[in-house]
Amino acid sequence: MTESSSIECEYSFSCEDGEAVVVRAERALDFPEETSTAEHDETGHVAWQAMPILCHFILSSQGQNLLKGSRVLELGAGIGVPGILAGRVCAELVLTDSNDAVVERLSRNIQLNRADIACAPGATRVANLLWGAGAFPPKETATPQSIDVVLGSDVVYSASSALALLETADFLMAKPNGVLVLAYIPRWPSVDRALRDAFEKRNLEVTSVPLASFLDTDEASSPDGHALPTGACLLLLRRRGDAASRDKEKTIWKIDPPALVTIADHAAMELRVAAEHLDDNAVASSLAEAIGGTSAATSVSVCVNATGPFAVTPQRAHKLGEALGADTCEGRISGIHLTESWLGAEGWATLAPSLKRRAASLVSFSAEGDEIDDAAAAILGEVLAVCANLETVRFARNPLGDAGAEALARNVASFAGLTSLTLSRCDIGDVGAAAVAKALPVTLTMIDLSSNEITALGLGDLSAAWRQGKCPALTRLNISGNDVGPGGGAELAEALPTGTPALECLDLRGCSLSDTGLRWLAPALPSCGNLVELHLGSNGVGDGAAVALAEALPGMPRLRVLGLAMNSISGDGAWELVEGIATCASLVSLDLKGNGLGDDGVSAIADALVEVPTLEEVNLSGNDVGVDGALALVECFKVDLPTPRPWQNGLTVILEGNPEVSGDTRSRLQTAAKRAGVVVKLSALKVTTSGFGR
């Protein structure tokens, strides 16, 4: 980083008494994304989303009580704003980071705020500090158990960093009252889980401080103004073995009750529950209130979202079960939805009796990222078997595997009214696919088996079921992210003509079809006379398959969305393809991003644009478009277009990632497009950001 790539900013925060507190800090003008690597981390040059959470806590009465007169060290301090705020009341301040350039910046930022830092210059310092049991700090940085308050915000970005951070914090925290104050933003479920596991491994007691206790609603956003995501939290971590004296922090935080939300256009309410609501009777009382305050015709969906380093433990599952099993809920619970709850087999076994009590009224059930394996699936399979009125079942990001899919599939056929089945990202292979195929109810209109481990063999079993008429009402089929290969294209080609007459959306992105697979599949596509969306991106499709698809397109008169992104279609293939595209009287969206169209291919697309007046968006990003291709579009927009313009709802052409469209050519294209009423999106000439990470 150079001085010219840096900027000095003011970060303003409001205290509880309304007084504004300002910290001046130098940061990078833009996040150095291109040079930041795992080996040379430069994330500390900018501010991140959790920073204001920690800052507002520091300025709150509970934060001030905790910090006053304390020895404070900030890990992964970055530009140092939280630590500098703590320096207004603490006795000793150490700001640390693992990047030498960031540490130098920290030094400068301390000097910018020297007048506001209460601790003496000799008690204020910066240091380069690595994390983990093998890299404990030298004595000149901090001695073992010498820090009263360890601070950290947005410092856990990988599973390995979670444990390393806590090892270092545990080494530093004083006995018996040392505490780690951690502001955390959930980004990846695997990291959330690693952090929670690290809490347990280090035997740390975790207190989640309600953000509403110190953060006003209008302050609940990241430094660049984006709303904080679900699961954003402020945690206090102490050793379980310590006395954890509360002399300095006696606050008993009041948790807001679960939110009750009215679902527009439906006679339904949604009760939104977080993990901490399950530590007392909040859910039971909120459910009783919701049901008591609505008419008997109003149903209630219970949505438990434990996103973040939290979990619905067996004890919490028991509380949830008590709430759902109450007599007042009889006939009123229509949906149960859990996200990132990590119940495990024990938790599901605890919850199962209450779910069965609500079987008669249950219409929808979903579990996303809940670590449901084959054992938990067996429990859930028995529960769902008695829910005769289920219409929607959704499992996503669960390690079901083939055994779990078999356990669930045993009872799917008993759902007389099931219309939507999702088993996405569930590690299901061919054996599981075969089990699902045998159990498909005839009522299904949507099947999502995306991102599993199904090959052409498993798809063959599914296709056989469709050929036998098991899903005559199917309108949406998603097989994307399964390596079915060319053979999968052949299997579908046999199934579509007779098995899915009502199909409207077919998603085969990332299925490795190749030219061969699409050549086999394409002739069968017109048999789906209602097809509206066709997604074929990332399939290794080239010019040969483009010809076959072009021949099939005239037989799809209702097609509105055609996705061919990230394939290998060149100019020759584009000229073949547009012959078919020109016949698509309903086409709204054409995505050719990331192919090898070049100038010749874009010229072909330009030649066809006027012939498809329904088009609203054409994506030509990343296609090696140069001057000739851009000028072909200019000519398209300059022809004597009728009034009103041919594109009934306006047309947007996306040309990002084509750097050769520049200078005079870029200007001519923009001018011609504007006159034709077309929006052209090009890469920004100079990329500027807020200087904040997300």
VOGU-3710 file (C-alpha; in Angstrom, 3 decimals, decimal comma):
1> mtesssiece> 0,000/0,000/0,000  1,222/3,516/-0,792  0,294/6,869/0,697  -1,430/7,865/-2,531  -3,747/4,848/-2,185  -4,811/5,891/1,325  -7,352/8,329/2,673  -7,990/9,827/6,108  -11,585/9,424/7,306  -13,695/10,405/10,266
11> ysfscedgea> -15,821/7,742/11,933  -18,607/9,227/14,026  -20,576/7,379/16,702  -23,253/8,499/19,122  -22,964/7,874/22,843  -26,020/6,997/24,915  -26,295/10,628/26,030  -26,412/11,744/22,398  -22,879/13,131/22,313  -21,015/12,413/19,075
21> vvvraerald> -17,614/10,772/19,301  -15,290/10,991/16,315  -12,293/8,807/15,513  -9,938/9,845/12,738  -8,326/6,972/10,905  -6,312/6,446/7,773  -7,491/3,577/5,596  -6,919/2,247/2,101  -8,792/4,136/-0,585  -10,013/0,796/-1,961
31> fpeetstaeh> -9,850/-2,721/-0,607  -6,642/-4,266/-2,046  -8,470/-7,345/-3,278  -5,962/-8,266/-5,976  -2,983/-8,378/-3,628  -4,612/-9,847/-0,512  -3,926/-13,574/-0,128  -4,045/-16,156/2,638  -0,265/-15,852/2,960  -0,261/-12,038/2,842
41> detghvawqa> -3,517/-10,848/4,373  -4,323/-7,218/3,574  -7,899/-7,170/4,869  -6,755/-4,927/7,729  -6,343/-1,924/5,427  -10,109/-1,244/5,418  -13,055/-1,296/7,808  -15,483/-4,221/7,852  -19,149/-4,753/8,647  -18,802/-5,732/12,309
51> mpilchfils> -16,712/-2,688/13,248  -19,651/-0,412/14,159  -21,193/-3,160/16,276  -18,100/-3,310/18,455  -17,723/0,474/18,484  -21,274/1,093/19,662  -20,907/-1,552/22,372  -17,686/0,086/23,562  -19,527/3,419/23,890  -22,534/1,899/25,682
61> sqgqnllkgs> -22,792/2,000/29,469  -22,095/-1,728/29,741  -19,086/-1,389/27,472  -17,712/1,561/29,381  -18,089/-0,298/32,684  -16,213/-3,234/31,246  -13,364/-1,157/29,803  -12,815/1,546/32,417  -9,350/1,148/33,923  -8,799/-2,161/32,090
71> rvlelgagig> -5,855/-3,525/30,153  -7,117/-3,849/26,574  -5,720/-5,604/23,496  -7,375/-5,672/20,076  -6,707/-8,667/17,827  -6,769/-8,142/14,065  -7,217/-4,445/14,741  -7,006/-3,336/11,091  -7,381/0,451/11,122  -7,894/0,353/14,897
81> vpgilagrvc> -11,120/2,311/15,388  -12,648/0,109/18,158  -9,371/-0,030/20,073  -8,897/3,726/19,820  -12,396/4,221/21,237  -11,520/1,867/24,094  -8,377/3,941/24,666  -10,542/6,812/25,898  -11,242/4,970/29,164  -8,845/2,033/29,525
91> aelvltdsnd> -5,559/1,994/31,427  -3,463/0,183/28,831  -3,998/-0,290/25,075  -2,321/-2,667/22,616  -3,421/-2,718/18,964  -2,244/-5,760/16,999  -2,388/-7,158/13,487  -0,422/-9,741/11,525  0,515/-7,461/8,609  3,499/-5,118/9,031
101> avverlsrni> 1,994/-2,417/6,802  -1,260/-2,550/8,762  0,665/-2,260/12,028  2,433/0,844/10,675  -0,960/2,311/9,801  -2,189/1,555/13,329  0,721/3,594/14,681  -0,285/6,554/12,543  -3,918/6,242/13,573  -2,990/6,310/17,243
111> qlnradiaca> -1,120/9,562/16,647  -4,137/11,024/14,823  -6,189/10,445/17,981  -3,508/10,888/20,638  -5,324/13,802/22,302  -8,399/11,630/22,974  -6,597/8,552/24,291  -6,603/8,498/28,081  -3,860/5,976/28,703  -0,324/7,303/28,793
121> pgatrvanll> 1,898/7,098/25,708  3,988/4,443/27,419  0,861/2,357/27,957  -0,207/2,585/24,311  1,519/0,493/21,682  1,113/-1,514/18,479  2,502/-4,942/17,622  2,586/-7,578/14,912  0,824/-10,588/16,387  0,096/-13,970/14,817
131> wgagafppke> -2,581/-16,253/16,272  -2,630/-19,835/17,447  -1,039/-22,079/20,036  2,197/-22,143/18,071  2,520/-18,365/17,838  1,773/-16,931/21,267  2,935/-13,314/21,606  6,343/-12,402/22,972  6,561/-10,824/26,427  7,100/-7,354/25,028
141> tatpqsidvv> 3,655/-7,569/23,401  1,743/-9,200/26,253  2,421/-11,742/28,949  0,109/-14,684/29,641  -3,183/-13,789/31,360  -2,303/-10,097/31,394  -5,229/-8,622/29,435  -8,576/-7,793/31,015  -10,475/-7,186/27,781  -9,554/-8,650/24,384
151> lgsdvvysas> -11,368/-7,018/21,466  -12,066/-8,370/17,987  -14,405/-7,462/15,122  -14,734/-9,355/11,846  -11,657/-11,411/12,624  -12,959/-14,919/11,850  -12,928/-15,612/8,119  -12,015/-19,293/7,959  -12,565/-22,448/9,963  -8,902/-22,567/10,997
161> salalletad> -8,842/-18,936/12,135  -11,680/-19,553/14,605  -9,687/-21,862/16,851  -6,452/-19,889/16,405  -8,189/-16,692/17,515  -9,620/-18,292/20,644  -6,328/-19,965/21,535  -4,614/-16,583/21,480  -7,444/-14,856/23,362  -7,408/-17,599/26,010
171> flmakpngvl> -3,645/-17,164/26,388  -4,084/-13,412/26,898  -7,213/-13,167/29,066  -6,575/-12,397/32,716  -7,817/-14,685/35,484  -10,478/-14,733/36,748  -12,241/-11,890/34,957  -10,721/-11,785/31,471  -13,178/-11,466/28,613  -13,105/-11,539/24,818
181> vlayiprwps> -15,549/-9,087/23,242  -16,178/-10,362/19,716  -18,307/-8,667/17,044  -19,124/-11,264/14,405  -20,773/-11,284/10,987  -21,857/-14,691/9,611  -20,785/-15,242/6,001  -20,222/-18,978/5,597  -22,064/-21,677/7,597  -18,893/-23,777/7,792
191> vdralrdafe> -17,095/-20,917/9,553  -20,061/-20,351/11,883  -19,905/-23,999/12,855  -16,128/-23,939/13,299  -16,439/-20,952/15,630  -19,097/-22,639/17,717  -17,001/-25,813/17,902  -14,024/-23,698/18,959  -16,092/-22,244/21,824  -16,671/-25,766/23,074
201> krnlevtsvp> -13,094/-26,916/22,532  -11,710/-23,963/24,502  -14,412/-24,438/27,174  -15,647/-20,856/26,867  -18,881/-19,497/28,263  -20,653/-17,451/25,592  -23,018/-14,563/26,273  -24,789/-13,021/23,290  -25,510/-9,349/23,953  -28,735/-8,249/22,188
211> lasfldtdea> -27,784/-5,666/19,587  -30,912/-3,672/20,446  -29,511/-3,078/23,944  -26,829/-0,728/22,582  -27,465/-0,239/18,861  -30,249/2,022/17,633  -32,276/0,798/14,665  -30,843/3,497/12,404  -27,316/2,439/13,389  -27,834/-1,252/12,598
221> sspdghalpt> -25,848/-1,116/9,389  -22,322/-1,696/8,148  -19,916/1,222/7,534  -21,024/1,434/3,894  -24,701/1,621/4,767  -25,779/-1,969/4,079  -28,104/-3,608/6,583  -26,455/-6,052/8,949  -27,195/-9,665/7,977  -29,171/-12,144/10,042
231> gacllllrrr> -26,947/-13,589/12,754  -24,751/-10,515/13,240  -23,865/-10,574/16,922  -21,817/-9,208/19,822  -20,448/-11,976/22,033  -18,768/-11,938/25,434  -16,559/-14,991/25,959  -15,110/-16,092/29,278  -13,498/-19,259/30,567  -16,070/-21,545/32,140
241> gdaasrdkek> -13,624/-22,464/34,866  -13,116/-18,883/35,967  -15,206/-17,127/38,570  -16,351/-14,731/35,828  -17,069/-12,060/38,391  -19,761/-9,662/37,214  -18,674/-6,759/39,392  -17,917/-4,678/36,299  -20,782/-5,962/34,155  -24,018/-6,644/36,002
251> tiwkidppal> -26,428/-6,018/33,147  -29,149/-8,571/32,593  -30,113/-8,032/28,978  -33,712/-8,133/27,907  -34,172/-10,011/24,653  -36,817/-8,766/22,263  -39,518/-11,402/21,760  -39,823/-13,302/18,485  -41,134/-11,101/15,688  -44,654/-11,788/14,465
261> vtiadhaame> -45,045/-10,840/10,808  -48,183/-10,780/8,689  -47,759/-12,499/5,319  -49,209/-10,234/2,662  -52,130/-11,615/0,658  -52,356/-14,683/2,865  -54,413/-15,483/5,941  -51,192/-16,350/7,749  -48,716/-15,065/10,298  -45,016/-15,882/10,575
271> lrvaaehldd> -43,313/-16,136/13,967  -39,579/-15,492/13,530  -37,527/-17,137/16,235  -33,794/-16,849/17,000  -31,800/-19,401/18,973  -31,691/-17,237/22,110  -35,500/-17,137/22,231  -35,388/-20,835/23,076  -33,580/-20,298/26,375  -36,835/-19,437/28,159
281> navasslaea> -40,554/-19,490/27,459  -40,497/-16,653/24,916  -41,588/-18,837/22,008  -44,452/-20,432/23,918  -45,809/-17,076/25,080  -45,351/-15,480/21,631  -47,136/-18,386/19,957  -49,986/-18,207/22,433  -50,249/-14,454/21,872  -50,201/-14,827/18,085
291> iggtsaatsv> -52,870/-17,491/18,089  -54,995/-15,739/20,690  -54,900/-12,465/18,766  -55,957/-13,820/15,387  -59,028/-15,467/13,964  -59,389/-19,222/13,848  -58,869/-19,058/10,071  -55,372/-17,587/10,433  -52,514/-20,056/10,355  -49,058/-19,523/11,845
301> svcvnatgpf> -45,675/-20,567/10,451  -42,859/-20,940/12,958  -39,471/-19,993/11,470  -36,387/-20,733/13,576  -33,225/-19,098/12,228  -30,059/-19,817/14,208  -27,652/-18,389/11,609  -24,312/-17,538/13,203  -22,223/-19,396/15,781  -25,363/-20,638/17,527
311> avtpqrahkl> -27,316/-23,884/17,641  -30,645/-25,266/18,752  -29,311/-27,571/21,443  -31,390/-30,497/22,749  -32,409/-28,250/25,658  -33,570/-25,572/23,244  -35,280/-28,218/21,108  -37,212/-29,232/24,217  -38,402/-25,623/24,705  -39,419/-25,399/21,055
321> gealgadtce> -41,231/-28,708/21,359  -43,135/-27,505/24,421  -44,255/-24,411/22,511  -45,346/-26,340/19,413  -47,029/-29,070/21,431  -49,260/-26,736/23,449  -52,997/-27,304/23,104  -53,468/-23,719/21,885  -51,557/-24,634/18,707  -54,018/-27,334/17,715
331> grisgihlte> -54,968/-26,869/14,062  -53,132/-23,557/13,737  -49,495/-24,368/12,852  -49,226/-24,549/9,054  -45,461/-24,320/8,591  -42,252/-25,206/10,438  -39,006/-23,904/8,977  -35,541/-24,260/10,508  -32,330/-22,651/9,249  -28,792/-23,385/10,510
341> swlgaegwat> -30,183/-24,918/13,702  -27,765/-27,870/13,892  -30,226/-29,968/15,864  -28,596/-33,308/15,162  -30,325/-36,639/15,699  -30,763/-35,998/19,434  -32,414/-32,644/18,838  -34,762/-34,000/16,167  -35,690/-36,904/18,433  -36,550/-34,377/21,157
351> lapslkrraa> -38,652/-32,303/18,771  -40,353/-35,202/16,952  -43,316/-35,804/19,327  -44,412/-32,159/19,069  -44,074/-32,198/15,282  -46,339/-35,229/15,171  -48,915/-33,393/17,287  -49,031/-30,695/14,615  -49,200/-33,214/11,746  -52,808/-32,578/10,797
361> slvsfsaegd> -52,345/-28,843/10,136  -48,802/-28,875/8,757  -48,645/-27,763/5,119  -44,960/-26,863/4,689  -41,728/-28,058/6,291  -38,155/-27,014/5,566  -34,745/-27,538/7,100  -31,808/-25,669/5,606  -28,225/-26,163/6,775  -29,355/-28,206/9,775
371> eiddaaaail> -26,800/-31,038/9,569  -29,480/-33,677/8,992  -27,674/-36,955/8,399  -29,113/-40,420/7,834  -29,923/-40,902/11,540  -31,800/-37,605/11,776  -33,444/-38,290/8,405  -34,824/-41,573/9,726  -36,449/-39,703/12,625  -37,828/-37,023/10,335
381> gevlavcanl> -39,067/-39,614/7,855  -41,289/-41,109/10,559  -42,535/-37,654/11,544  -43,347/-36,535/8,010  -45,106/-39,815/7,256  -48,029/-38,762/9,478  -48,242/-35,242/7,993  -50,848/-36,154/5,404  -51,514/-32,574/4,280  -47,969/-31,533/3,454
391> etvrfarnpl> -47,636/-29,594/0,220  -44,019/-28,391/0,457  -40,963/-30,265/1,778  -37,561/-28,614/1,519  -34,178/-29,931/2,628  -31,131/-27,883/1,580  -27,478/-28,073/2,624  -27,871/-31,174/4,764  -25,554/-34,222/4,676  -28,379/-36,664/3,998
401> gdagaealar> -26,361/-38,887/1,705  -27,980/-41,852/0,003  -29,059/-43,409/3,303  -30,790/-40,218/4,396  -32,507/-39,839/1,037  -33,746/-43,431/1,309  -35,069/-42,795/4,833  -37,020/-39,731/3,726  -38,193/-41,269/0,455  -39,934/-44,152/2,196
411> nvasfaglts> -42,739/-41,794/3,131  -42,844/-39,232/0,320  -45,398/-41,207/-1,655  -47,839/-41,008/1,280  -48,180/-37,241/0,853  -51,394/-37,065/-1,139  -51,041/-33,346/-1,813  -47,255/-32,792/-2,040  -46,535/-30,300/-4,805  -42,963/-29,150/-4,082
421> ltlsrcdigd> -39,951/-31,293/-3,126  -36,452/-29,865/-2,624  -33,420/-32,025/-1,792  -30,634/-29,613/-2,735  -26,974/-29,826/-1,677  -27,670/-32,961/0,318  -24,839/-35,264/-0,874  -27,326/-37,525/-2,652  -25,886/-39,951/-5,178  -27,383/-42,451/-7,594
431> vgaaavakal> -28,708/-44,792/-4,892  -30,534/-41,923/-3,208  -31,848/-40,682/-6,554  -33,252/-44,147/-7,266  -35,027/-44,162/-3,893  -36,520/-40,741/-4,577  -37,609/-41,866/-8,057  -39,613/-44,765/-6,625  -41,393/-42,501/-4,131  -42,405/-39,539/-6,326
441> pvtltmidls> -46,086/-38,655/-5,800  -48,180/-37,784/-8,842  -49,084/-34,394/-7,362  -45,576/-32,930/-7,664  -45,230/-29,725/-9,672  -41,650/-28,842/-8,587  -38,566/-31,002/-7,994  -35,199/-29,523/-7,014  -32,310/-32,006/-6,787  -29,610/-29,441/-7,521
451> sneitalglg> -25,965/-29,677/-6,457  -25,882/-33,306/-5,415  -23,749/-36,215/-6,656  -26,188/-37,699/-9,152  -24,772/-39,108/-12,390  -26,481/-40,321/-15,562  -27,274/-43,573/-13,720  -29,350/-41,848/-11,045  -30,946/-39,527/-13,589  -31,861/-42,645/-15,563
461> dlsaawrqgk> -33,934/-43,909/-12,619  -35,638/-40,548/-12,288  -36,284/-40,378/-16,023  -37,807/-43,840/-15,962  -40,218/-42,677/-13,258  -41,219/-39,689/-15,363  -41,693/-41,854/-18,457  -44,047/-43,995/-16,393  -46,200/-40,923/-15,752  -45,311/-40,461/-12,084
471> cpaltrlnis> -45,194/-36,642/-12,320  -47,605/-35,564/-15,052  -48,129/-32,139/-13,425  -44,392/-31,292/-13,117  -43,732/-27,674/-14,120  -40,259/-26,994/-12,629  -37,295/-29,385/-12,714  -33,864/-28,449/-11,347  -31,003/-30,926/-11,831  -28,263/-28,259/-11,947
481> gndvgpggga> -24,891/-28,941/-10,371  -25,012/-32,714/-10,916  -22,393/-34,313/-13,157  -24,870/-36,241/-15,311  -22,728/-35,801/-18,436  -23,824/-36,546/-22,019  -25,641/-39,665/-20,839  -27,861/-37,488/-18,677  -28,885/-35,549/-21,765  -29,844/-38,798/-23,432
491> elaealptgt> -31,889/-39,947/-20,423  -33,831/-36,677/-20,329  -34,380/-36,825/-24,080  -36,320/-40,059/-23,561  -38,287/-38,776/-20,565  -39,414/-35,323/-21,684  -41,678/-36,212/-24,648  -44,055/-38,341/-22,591  -43,234/-37,786/-18,924  -43,317/-34,017/-18,386
501> palecldlrg> -45,913/-32,457/-20,691  -46,521/-29,492/-18,350  -42,832/-28,550/-17,846  -42,213/-24,792/-17,745  -38,694/-24,507/-16,302  -35,737/-26,835/-16,898  -32,466/-26,024/-15,099  -29,436/-28,037/-16,233  -26,628/-25,604/-15,392  -23,318/-27,224/-14,567
511> cslsdtglrw> -24,311/-30,728/-15,646  -21,365/-31,442/-18,001  -23,718/-32,152/-20,905  -21,145/-31,161/-23,546  -22,037/-30,928/-27,233  -22,970/-34,592/-27,328  -25,463/-34,392/-24,461  -27,180/-31,285/-25,779  -27,361/-32,744/-29,282  -29,275/-35,680/-27,813
521> lapalpscgn> -31,466/-33,491/-25,623  -32,307/-30,644/-27,993  -34,747/-32,498/-30,290  -36,849/-33,482/-27,258  -37,226/-29,921/-25,922  -40,103/-28,879/-28,232  -42,188/-31,686/-26,725  -42,436/-29,466/-23,649  -44,839/-27,047/-25,262  -45,137/-24,886/-22,151
531> lvelhlgsng> -41,401/-24,395/-21,627  -40,727/-20,841/-20,423  -37,219/-21,083/-18,917  -34,274/-23,125/-20,194  -30,977/-22,902/-18,306  -27,984/-24,581/-19,975  -25,046/-22,583/-18,615  -21,644/-24,087/-17,715  -22,048/-27,274/-19,729  -19,038/-27,185/-22,047
541> vgdgaavala> -21,387/-26,558/-24,951  -19,815/-25,437/-28,220  -20,819/-24,669/-31,780  -22,025/-28,182/-32,631  -24,693/-28,147/-29,922  -25,594/-24,551/-30,812  -26,756/-25,843/-34,185  -28,938/-28,505/-32,578  -30,424/-25,998/-30,139  -31,137/-23,520/-32,946
551> ealpgmprlr> -33,112/-26,189/-34,759  -35,175/-26,858/-31,611  -35,955/-23,252/-30,678  -38,773/-22,714/-33,228  -40,671/-25,451/-31,406  -40,608/-23,504/-28,103  -42,960/-20,586/-28,767  -43,437/-19,699/-25,088  -39,727/-19,580/-24,186  -38,925/-16,379/-22,259
561> vlglamnsis> -35,530/-17,147/-20,687  -32,601/-18,832/-22,456  -29,401/-19,229/-20,421  -26,211/-20,291/-22,170  -23,615/-18,523/-19,989  -20,089/-19,859/-19,456  -20,025/-22,217/-22,428  -17,736/-22,287/-25,491  -19,899/-20,945/-28,279  -17,867/-19,013/-30,851
571> gdgawelveg> -18,856/-16,675/-33,662  -19,768/-19,578/-35,942  -22,087/-21,044/-33,320  -23,665/-17,659/-32,675  -24,609/-17,268/-36,352  -26,317/-20,679/-36,205  -27,981/-19,883/-32,886  -29,556/-16,605/-33,976  -31,456/-18,418/-36,704  -33,442/-20,082/-33,950
581> iatcaslvsl> -33,512/-17,098/-31,597  -35,160/-14,963/-34,267  -38,167/-17,322/-34,145  -38,649/-16,989/-30,369  -41,641/-14,693/-30,249  -41,685/-14,553/-26,420  -37,978/-14,377/-25,552  -37,256/-11,822/-22,806  -33,791/-12,773/-21,539  -30,778/-14,152/-23,443
591> dlkgnglgdd> -27,638/-14,891/-21,412  -24,444/-15,597/-23,381  -22,008/-14,335/-20,763  -18,532/-15,840/-20,762  -18,588/-17,622/-24,122  -16,057/-17,013/-26,891  -18,363/-15,083/-29,184  -15,824/-12,461/-30,212  -16,684/-9,710/-32,693  -18,183/-12,138/-35,176
601> gvsaiadalv> -20,556/-13,647/-32,637  -21,681/-10,288/-31,283  -22,286/-9,152/-34,850  -24,606/-12,152/-35,222  -26,498/-11,213/-32,063  -26,737/-7,581/-33,216  -28,175/-8,780/-36,496  -31,011/-10,569/-34,670  -31,909/-8,023/-31,967  -34,472/-6,101/-33,993
611> evptleevnl> -36,205/-9,353/-34,928  -37,023/-10,187/-31,287  -39,094/-7,232/-29,975  -39,885/-9,002/-26,698  -36,228/-8,958/-25,580  -35,510/-7,024/-22,396  -31,985/-8,185/-21,482  -29,074/-9,605/-23,458  -25,916/-10,471/-21,520  -22,737/-10,439/-23,647
621> sgndvgvdga> -20,266/-9,902/-20,783  -16,821/-11,454/-21,024  -16,998/-12,373/-24,692  -13,798/-10,824/-26,100  -15,814/-8,129/-27,812  -13,679/-5,552/-29,613  -14,188/-2,612/-31,935  -15,928/-4,516/-34,725  -18,432/-6,150/-32,399  -19,242/-2,855/-30,690
631> lalvecfkvd> -19,697/-1,122/-34,059  -22,060/-3,887/-35,159  -24,236/-2,969/-32,198  -23,912/0,713/-33,134  -25,233/-0,073/-36,617  -28,089/-2,076/-35,100  -29,095/0,894/-32,963  -28,636/3,418/-35,783  -30,930/1,790/-38,338  -34,266/3,427/-39,023
641> lptprpwqng> -36,051/1,962/-36,031  -39,810/2,329/-35,953  -41,554/4,396/-33,324  -42,317/3,090/-30,815  -39,021/1,184/-30,597  -39,159/-2,540/-31,371  -38,286/-3,583/-27,807  -41,642/-3,223/-26,141  -40,444/-3,011/-22,530  -37,018/-1,502/-23,116
651> ltvilegnpe> -33,781/-3,340/-23,849  -30,631/-3,671/-21,752  -27,419/-5,020/-23,312  -24,712/-5,998/-20,823  -21,164/-5,733/-22,157  -19,128/-5,734/-18,959  -15,745/-7,440/-19,001  -14,962/-6,472/-22,588  -12,073/-4,019/-22,061  -11,447/-3,415/-25,767
661> vsgdtrsrlq> -14,740/-1,538/-25,995  -13,174/1,772/-25,049  -12,399/5,295/-26,174  -14,229/6,576/-29,244  -15,859/3,195/-29,860  -17,326/3,188/-26,361  -18,676/6,732/-26,817  -20,243/5,925/-30,192  -21,908/2,842/-28,746  -23,323/4,738/-25,779
671> taakragvvv> -24,618/7,547/-27,989  -26,290/5,207/-30,481  -27,841/3,139/-27,688  -29,232/6,210/-25,965  -30,869/7,421/-29,169  -32,421/4,002/-29,678  -33,724/3,905/-26,106  -31,403/1,021/-25,217  -29,421/0,742/-21,975  -25,864/-0,495/-22,481
681> klsalkvtts> -23,944/-1,589/-19,385  -20,149/-1,417/-19,712  -17,438/-1,930/-17,140  -16,689/1,243/-15,204  -13,724/3,181/-16,583  -12,405/3,552/-13,053  -13,564/1,165/-10,375  -14,135/2,945/-7,092  -15,445/1,409/-3,913  -16,448/2,614/-0,491
691> gfgr> -13,151/1,377/0,927  -15,017/-1,028/3,144  -15,010/-4,801/3,014  -18,249/-6,767/3,044
//
